[in-house]
Amino acid sequence: MDVPRHPHTGLATVSWLFTGQIDHLDSAGNRAVVRPGEMNLMTSGHGIAHSEVSTPETDTLHGVQLWVALPDADRETARAFEHHAPDDVDLTGDDGGFAGVALVFLGELPGVDRSPVTTYTPLLGAELRLEAGTELTLDVDSSFEHAVLVDSGDVTFEGTQLKRGDLACLDPGRSQLHFSIGQFPARLVLLGGEPFEEEVVMFWNFIGTDHDEVAAAREQWMRERESSADARPRFGSVVEDAS
């Protein structure tokens, strides 16, 4: 992976890896190595630029990057970056035995753990590593939509069998979620959040309220990318970026 300096507006990126490492540099002055089990959240706000390059020792890069739209009230907020390494929290199966572990990197999974990372809408993000043969019921916020992304394993979620790469989505209204794991251990990403009712326009890495706002951001990026490092007021410069 070698993604040079590029812009974002109106969103936050959530990077969560299973394997490999990424060297992150951004125009808020942050440098971080994204490692498995450690969450990196970059808030673009009005504008940010960053680069993402896998480290030399990385042979396989595998994980997820989530893009979170910022609500209109916070879309022009200052650029920011946060890192969080959640604890492995043991989960108890429906039979009272050990069911696996949860790593809550965004928001709160009731009765399990809470992440201290800043979000501008109520969210949930957690990696679940579940044992073979597990029956597990989790309490969740009934006002949230929920989704489960299967990375590996034999998974039945709320009565529906899922395979690797499937994303199962549920409307709000459920206070519990049920997982049944077959003969192989499973790794899942559990996501949730209140329904996002605002209308947004997205083009490339820009999110705005309408076409004109997104077009203006693109035009400003095109001007700034050709400018000297000290003439990039909206998106800024990335340290060690020679362009």
N, C-alpha and C positions, 0 to 999 in steps of 0.2 A: 504494500500500500504506500503510495507516494502522492499525496494530494497537496499541491502547493497552495500558497496564500489565496484565500477566497472569502467572499463576504456572506453575512447573514443579517437579516432584519426580522423583527417581530416574532422571534421564537427562542426556545431553549433547546439545546441538544443534550441528550443523555446518553453517554457512552458506557456500555457494560460488556465486558469481555469474558469469554470462557477460556480462550487459549490465545497466547501471543501477547504482544505489548505494542503500544502506539506512543510515539513522542508527540506531544501537543504543545504548540506555541500560539499565543494569541495577542491581539493588539491592546488588551488590558494589562499586558505585562506578565502574563502567567505562562509558566512552563511546567508541564507535568508529564509523567509517564503513566499512561492508562494501563493498569494491570488487571488480570482476572480477579473478580471479587471486590474491586474498588471502583466506585461510581464517580464519574467526572461529569458535572453539569456546567455547561457554558450558556449563559444568558446573553443573547445578542442585544436585546433592547433596541435602541434607535439604530445601532449599527456596530458590527464587530468584524474583524478579519482574523482568520487563523489558518494554520497548516497542520496536517496530520500525516505522519510518516511512521511506518512500522519500524521497530528497532532492528538492528543488524542480526541479533540472535533469534529473531522471530522466523520460524519456518512455516507455521500455520497460524493464520489470523482468523479467529472465529468468535462471534459475539453479536450483539445488537446495538444499533444506534437509534434512539427514539427522538423524534422531533415533536416538541410541545408548542402549540400555538399560544402566544401570550394574549390575554384579554385586552380589549381596546384601552382600558384605563391604565394598563402597564406596558403597552407596546413601545412607548418612548423612554422606558427606564434606562438607567445607565448599564453599560456592559459589565458583566461579572462572571466569576468562575468559582465553583465550589467542588471540593473533593470529599468523599466519604467512604470509609471502609466499614461496612456493617458487620456485626458479629454473626456467626452461625448460631441460630436459635433452634433448639430441638423442637420437633413437632410430635405430638401424641396422637396416635391413630385412634380410630373408632373403637378398637379392641383394648385400648389402654396401653399398648406397647409403643415402642419407638417407630416413628413413621418416616423420619428423614429430618432435613433441616430447611430453614428459611433464611434468606438474606434479604432484608427489607431495605432497599436503597432509595426509595421515594415514598413519602407519605407514611401512612400507618396501616398496618394489618392488625385489626383489633385482637388484643390478647396475646400478640406475638412480639411485635417490636414497632418502633417509630423512628423514622429518619429525621435528622435535624436540618436537612437541606431545604433551601428556600424554593417554594413553588408559588405561582401566582393564581393558581386554581387548585382546588382539592384533588389530589392524585394518589395513586398507589402504584408502586413498582417493586416486585420481589422475585428473586430466583428461588424456586423450590426444587430441592433434590430429594426425591422420594424413593423409598425402598420398594423392591419387588414384593407383590402381594399385599400392598398397603390399601386400606380403606380409610380415607381421611376426609373429615368435614371441617371446613374453616368458617369462622364468623367473619362477615364482611359488612361494609356500610351499604345499607339498602338503597341509598340515594345515588349510588354509583352505577354506571355501566361497568361491566367487567369483561376482560378478554384473557384467554390463555393461549400462549404460543408454545408449541411443543418443539423442543430441541432434540430430545432423544427419549426412547422408551416406549412402553406399551401402556397407553393412557385411555381411560374412559372418563369423560368429564360431563357431569350432569346427564348421564345416560347415553352420551354420544361417544363412540370410539373415534380417537384421533390418531393420526400418523405424524411423523416428523415433518415439520414445516407448516402444519395446520394452525390456523388461528381461529379459535372459537370465541364468539362474542355473545354477550347476554345483555338485555335491557335492564334498567333499574328495577328494583322491587324485591330482590332476593337478599335475605339477611344471612344466608349460608351457601357455601359452594361445596360440592362433593366430588372427590377424586377417587378413582379405583385404578390401581396400578397392577398390570399383569405380571408375567414371569420375568420381565426385565426391569431394572431400575429406570427411573425417569428423571429428566431435567426439564423444567418448565419455567417460563416467565409469566407471572401473573400481573396483569395490568388493570387499573381501574381509575375512574374519575367521574366527576359530575358531568352530565351532558353539556357539550360546548355549543351554545345556542347562537353565538355571534357569527355573522357572515364574514368570511375572509377571502381574499384573492391571493393565490400563491403562484409565483413564477420563479423557477430555478430555486435559489436560496432565499428569496424575498417573500415575506408575508406582509400584507397590508389590508386596509379596509376596502380599497377599490383599485381599479386598473391604474388610475393616474398616480396613486401613491406608490405602487409597485414600479411603474415605469420611471418615476422620478428617482427612486432608489437605484435602479439599474443605471440610469444616466450618470448619477453621481459616482457610482462605483467605477464606471468606465473612465470618467475624468480623473478620479483619484488614483487609479491603478497606474496611470501614466505620469503621475506627479511625483515629486521628490518626497522623501519620507516625512518631512516636516510640513507637508501641504495636503494632509489627508484627514480633515477635521471629523468626518463622519465615521469612517471605518478604521482609521488609525493604521499603524505600521506594526509588523510582526518582527520581533527581535531576531537578529541573524538572517533576516530576509534581505538579500542583496538587491532585489528588484525595485 
